[in-house]
Amino acid sequence: MDQSANYITEEKKKALEAEMEDLKGPKRKEILVTLEYAKSLGDLGENAEYHQAREDQAKLEERIKHIEQILQSSQIFRRHSGDIVEVGSKVVVQKEGSKEEKTYVIVGSEEADMVAGKISNKSPFGESLFGKKKGAIFSVKTPSGVVNYKIISVS
């Protein structure tokens, strides 16, 4: 598995496709209606509704381009089942000098969510874990210095 590639799950792909359909359909039409209404108010130079609608339209088009880029450049990954850490792996680690264990899932950068325990394969922590096996000790450079971790399990 190529660590530098962009990965998304099948679920994320479907969610992005659904969002794209909504943006290109109802949302785009809604903004066009708002633009037409704002134009009908006259003097576009001092028309706040018109400027807001144009700004909303630009944001919408930018989001559509971003989603298209993600869908074009990302690879779908399947749930992991092996003993080497890669995208899709569920990894239990223990900080050196601590008895507390933490569980993380390695995901693509679009799905990273620290609160949910989803770590990007491109984050410093994810990069340090990538390719390692159960029992391996790895280091992560943090603002407070280098921290060592041990991999307790990989699933």
N, C-alpha and C positions, 0 to 999 in steps of 0.2 A: 504494500500500500504506500502510495506516494504522500509523504507528509506535507509537501508544499501545495498539493491540490486542494481545491475547495470542495467540501463534502456537505451534503444535506441528506436527511432521512426522507423516505418516501412520504411520510406524513407532512413534513415541512414542504416538500415539493407540491403536494396537493393543496396545502394551505396557501402557498404563494400563487398557484394557478387560480384558486378561487378568488383571492384578493385581486389578481389581475383582471379577471372577468368582471368583478364588481367595479373596479376603477375604470375599465374601458367602456363599460355599459352605463349603469345608473349614475355613477359619480360624474362621469364626463358629461352626460346629458344635463345633470343638475347644474353644473358649472356653466354650461352653454346657455341654459335658461336664465341664470343669474346675470350673465354677461349681457344678454339681449335686453333684460329689464334695465340694467344699469345704463346701457347705451341710450335707452329711450328717455332717460332722465335729462339728457342733454349735456352740454359742456363737459367733455371728457377730461379736460385739464384739471378741473377742481371737483371731480366726481369720485368721492371716497369709495362708494359701492363698486364702481367700475374698477378702480385700482385694486381693491381687495379681491374682486373676482379674478382679475388677471393674475394676481399673486397666487391665489388658490389654484388656478389653472396651471401655472408654472410648477407648483409643488406636486400636483397630480401627475403631470407629464414626467417630472423628474423621478417620482416613485415608480411609475410604469417602466421607465428606462432601467432603473436599478433592479427591479424584479426580473426584467427580461435578461439583464446581464447575469444575475445570479442563476437563473434557470439554464442559460446557455453555457456558463462556465463551470457549473458544479457537477460533481459526480454523486450518484445515489449510493449510499452505503447501507449494507444490511447489518442487522444485529450481529455483533461479534461473538465468536465462540472459539477461543483458543487461549494459549498461555502467554502470548506476546501482546504487549500494549499497542493498540492501534485505534483508529477511529471506530467507535462503537463499543470499545472495551469498558467494562465496569471494573474500576480499580479501587482496592482498599489500601490506603497508605497510613503509615505511622511516622510522625515527626520524631526525629532523634531526641531522646531524653524525655519523651512523653509516652504515656500508656494509652492515650486517646487515639482511636482509629477514625479516619475519615474516608468516606466513599465518594468517588467521583465517576462520572461517565465522560469519556472523551468524545467530543462532537465537533462538527465543523463550526467555523466562526459565526455563521448566521444563527446558530442555535445555542450559543454559549449563554449560560445563566448561572452565575455563581451561587445565588440563593437556592436554586434547585439542584446544585451539585453537578452542573454540566460545564465542563472545562473545554475551551477551544484547543484543538490540536496545534494551533499557531501561537498560543499563549506561552510565556516562559515555562510555566508549570507543565503544560501539555507537551511542549517540545522536549523537556527534560525526561518525561515519562516514556515518550514514544520509542517503541522498539525494545523496551526492557521486559524482563520476565519476573515472575514471583520470586521474592527473596533479594532482588537487586536493590542496591542502595544508590540513590541519585541525589544530586545537589541542585538547588534552585537559588539563583541570586535574587535577593529581595532588597528593598531600601534599607533594611536594618542589618544586612549582611547575608552571607551564604547560609542556607538552611539545608540540612540533610534529612532525607526521608527514606524509609524502607517500604518496599512493595510487599504487602501481606498476602494479597490475592489478586488474580486477574480472571475475569469471566466475561 
